[in-house]
């Protein structure tokens, strides 16, 4: 009877160790995934990103040399400061 009690105690202790290692392993995985997520987010937070509200502006038909006006909204959707080293290049393409 005494042997059976020792065996049950040993089994209970080893089962507790298994739960401890399983819990610790899951905890380490959660910390690793959270660390990777935060690292990627921090790396992207400092990068500026220019976004335009439309890709195509239809100005209709106008004689050559006539001034036309087009409006669009340029937004910095990134985390850093958006700066232009020179005037942005705008391409005028004859329509479809």
N, C-alpha and C positions, 0 to 999 in steps of 0.2 A: 504494500500500500504506500509505503514511504517512497519507493521508487517511482510509482505512478504520479505522486504529487510533485516530485522533482522534475519528472519529464514534462508534466503540464506547465510547470513554472518556466522551464527552459523554452518550451514551445511558445508560451505567451510572450516572453522577452524577445525572442527572435521575430515574432510577428509584429511586435511594437517597433523593432528596428526597421523592418521592411516598410512599415507605414512612414516612419521618420524619413528614410532615404527617398521614398516615393514623393512625399510632400516637399522635401528639400529640392529634389530634382525638378519638380514642376515649378516651384518658386524661382529657381535659377533660370528656367526657360522663359518665364514671364518677364523677369528682369532683363534678360538678354533681348527679347523682342521689343520691349518698351524702350530700351537703350537704342536699338537700331532705328526705331520709328522717330525718336527724338533727334537723333543725329541727322537723318535725312531731312527732317523738317527744319532744323537749324541751318543746314547747308543751303536749302532753297529759300529760306526767309530773307537772306541778304542779297539775292539776285533780283535786279529790276527786270520787268517784263512788260513790253509795250503791247497794248491791244487796241485795235481800231474797231469802232462800232459797226463798220460795214466794209466789205471788200470791193464793191463796185458802186460807182456813182454814175447814173445815166444823166448826161447834160443835154441830151437831145441834139438837134441839128443847129449849128450856128455857122455863120460865115467866118472864113479864116481871119484871124486878127481881132475878132470881137472878144471882149472880156466876158468871162463867165465866172460865176462864183459857186463854189461847192463847200459845204460844211460837213465835217465829220468830227467825231469825238475820239481823242487819243487818251487812253487811260493807262496808268502804271498799275498793273495787277500783281506785280511782284513786291518783294519786301524791301528792296534797296532803292536808292535814289536813281531815278531815270535821268540821264544827262545825254545831250547830243554834242558830239565833238564838232559837227558842222550841220548846216541846214539839212533837214531830211530830204531825201530824193523822192520826187513825185513823178510818176510815169504817166503820161497821157497816151492812151492807146485808142486808135480809131475803132469805132464800134463794130458790132456784129451785124 
